[in-house]
């Protein structure tokens, strides 16, 4: 049997795959955006604390001039904002607005539906073979290492996960019941209903497509912000993920111009308390309570950012 020319094989596969996913369509997946524009939306969405144009060009692989035109269109459409860094006046960061987040979520859902359509005709063993083959291609061509934890902004469905996992974990570990689940659900609902993308963030941690953690930073009174709902799944313990999530909150709070971060936790949550202390938070108040139907000692911690 004659050996196949590898260059011809790769080019043929590229032609097949780009045609199969509609990469060359002017409106990708029926959206108003091209594939390149969708990629820009994706990259900015993966950087909840903002991304510089230089970093965005490196991540997307787009020509600087072409990228600049895309960013101008998105800014004109109200999907993105460009702000000068408070730390370095020479540095500019790009953020998604609430409209931009909605556009990204819509495009993501459409893309996932298209992929499901591609996989729909395959039996389970065939799907596994396809995914394994893709993983091998990615590894051979220098893709990200397996098991890497990424942080991304929230999207549709994440608040349900946050509520569910908090309720299940704390019920199993500490016996907290419905009252705690209701409290978490209220915090998550308030975040969605009042979300201010310039002053608030939710970070979702993923590994291999599986959610393994979360944290929120929300507005408080005046120049005060609040850290809320830190959770790290047991399967992701020992990776420094809790410290990483808290560090993201602190960095964003500084960039947003807050004067301090406060948080409310419980004295029995020793692992979380250790993370807060290591990040520079100080315990300022301890008060017994039964807010969630269990006798606890609630603690208020504060980090001054000035």
N, C-alpha and C positions, 0 to 999 in steps of 0.2 A: 504494500500500500504506500502511495506517495505521501510524504509529509506535507502538511498544509503550511503555506507561507503564513507566519504569525502576523505579519503586518496586514495582509489582506483579511485574515480572520478577524482581527480587532476592528478594522474599518467596517467590515460587513456587520459585525455585531453592533457597532455604534449606530450604523444606519438603521438596522432593525429596531434597536431599543429607542432611539430618539423618535422614530416614526410611531412606535407602539405607545409611548407616553405622551405624544403630541408636543414634543419639545420645540418644534419649529413652527408651531401654530402661533399666529400673531396674538391671539387671545388664548392663553394657556388654560386648559380645563374649563373653557367657557367663561372664564373670569375676564374682567376688563384689563388684566395685566398680562404682560408677556412673561415668559419663563424667567428672564433676567430680572424683571421687576418683582416677580414673586420671590426670587432668591434674595433680593435686597430687603423686602419685608421680613423674610425669615431671619436673616442675619441680625437685623436691628431688634427683632423680637427676642432673640436669644441673649440680648445684652440689656437686662432690665435697669442697669445703672448707667446706661448710655454708651455709645460707641463713637469713636472718632472717625472721620471720613477715611483717614489713612488705614486704620484697622479694618474698616468696612471694605475697602478696596482689596486688601490682602485676603480677607475671608471669602469674599465673593469671586475674586479673580477677574473682576471687570476692569476695563480701561477707565482711567480716572475721568476723562472727559465724558464718557458714556454714563458713568456712575453719577457725575455731577448733574447731568440732564434728568436722570431718574429722580434724584433727590429733590431737584427744583419742582418737578411735577408733583411729587408726593407732598411737599410743603404747600404748594398752591392748592392741592386738594384737601389740605387739613389733616393729612395722615401722619405727618412727622413735624417735629419742631427742632430747631437748631439753637443751642444755648452755649454761651461762652462760659468756660469753667470758672468757678469762683476762686479756685486755687491758682490757676494759671491762665491769665488773660489771653495767651497765645493759643490755648487749646479749646477746641469746639467739640461738643458732644451732640449726638443725634438721638432723639427719643421718639417712640411711637406715642401719638395722642390716643385718647379713648377711641376715636374713629379709626385710627391706624390699627389698634389692637383688634377691633371688631372686624376690619378688613382682613387682617392676618388670620384670625380664627375662622372666618368664612372660607378663605382660600385653603386653610389646613383641612377643614372638614371635607371640602370638595375633593382635595387631593387624596385623602384617606378613602373616600368613597370610590374614586377612580382606581386606586390600588386594589380595593376589595373586589371591584369588577374584574380586574385582571386575574386575581386569584380565584374568583368564583368558579371557574371551570376546572379547577384542579382539585384532586382528591388530597386528603391530609398528607399521605406520604410524599406526594408530588410537591406540595407546598414546602414541606420540610427540606426536600432536595433543593428546591429553588433558593430558599433562604440560606441553606448551607453553602451553596455555590456562590451566592452574592457575598456572603461573609468571607469566603476564601478569596474572591476577587478583591474585596476591600482590603483584606490583610496583605495580599501580595503587592498591591499598589500603594501601600503606606497609609491606610486608613487609621482612625483612632484606635488605641489599644482596647481590647475587650475589658469590660468592667469599669471603665471610666465613668465617674459621676459628673453629670452636667447639671447646671442650674438654668432654669428657664422661667419666664413669666407665666402667670396663671392663664388658663384657657377654659373653655366651656367644659363643665364636668368636674373640675378640680375641687370646687368647694364641697361637692358631695363626698369626694375622697377624703378631704381634710376632716370633715365631720365624722365620717364613718370610722376612719383609722384612729382618731382621737378617742372616740367612744369605745371602740373595741379594745384598744391597748390599755386605757386607764381602767376599764372594767375588769380586765384580766389581771392587771398588775396591782391595782389598789382598791378594787371593788366600788369604783365610782359608777353611778347609775344614770338614769334618764335626765336628771337635773343638769349634770355635767354635759351630756350630749346636747341638750337644749341650749346651754350657754355657748358652746362651740358653734352650733348652727346659727345662733343669733349674731355672733361675731363675724362669721363668714358672710351671712346675708347682708349685714351692715356694710361690710367692705365692698361687696358687689354693687349695692344700691347707691353708695356715696363715693365710689372710687374716683380719686383725683390722681391721674398718672404722673403729674409733676411733683407730687408730694407724698405719694404712697406707693408701696410695692408689695407684691407677693412673690416669693421665690419657691419654685417647685423643683426638688432634686430628683433626677432620674438616672437609673443605671440600666443599660440594656433595654430601654423602653419601659422599665418598671419604675413607678414612683416610690422613692425611698425616704422622702423627707419634705418638710415645708417650714416656712417662717413668713411672718408678715411685719411690715412697718406701716403704721397708720398715724394720721394726724391726732394730736392732743389739743390742749389749750395753749393758745399763744404760740411760743416757739418750741413747744414740747411735742415730742413724738412718742409713740408707744410701740414696743416690740411685743408681738403676740403670736401664739400658736406655734411655737417651736416644737417640731417632732422629727425624730430620726428613727426609722424602722430598725428593729433588732438586727436584721440582715445586713445593715449598713453601719453598724457600730464598729468602732475602732479605726475608722477611716479619717477621723478629724472633721466629719461632716458638720457636726453641731457647731464647732468653732468657725467653720467656713461660712455657714449660714448667718451666724451672728455677725461675723466680720462684714458680710455683704450689707446687712442692715446698718451697721455703724457707718460704713463708707457712704452709703446712699444718704443717710441722715445728714452727714457733714456736707455733702454736695448740695443737698436741698436747702441748707441754711438753718437747720434746727439747732437750738441751743442745748438741748438735752434729750436723752431717751429714757423713758421709764418702762418698767415692766412689773407685772404682778405674777408671782409664782407661789409655790407652797414649800414649807420647810422640809417636807419629806422627799422632795425631788432633788436629791443630792447631786446627781450627775449634771442636771441643768444648772444648778446653783454654782457648780464648779466652773462651768463654761462662762457664766455671766461674770464671775469674779475674775477669771483669767482675762476677760475682755475689758476689765476696768470698771465694771459696775460696782456700786457700793450699796449695801443694805441700809435702808433708812427707816424702815418701819416693819414691825411684826405684830399681827393682830389675829387672835383666835376668831374663827367664824364657822358657820355651817351652811354657807351659801348653796352648796351643791348636795346638801343632805348628809354630809359627813363632817365630823369634827376635825378641823384642820387649823394650821397656823399659816395665814396668808402673809406673804412678804412683798414689800415694795422695794425695788432696786432702781437706782438712778445712775446714769452715766452722763457727766457733764462734757459737752463737746467744745466749749470755748477754749 
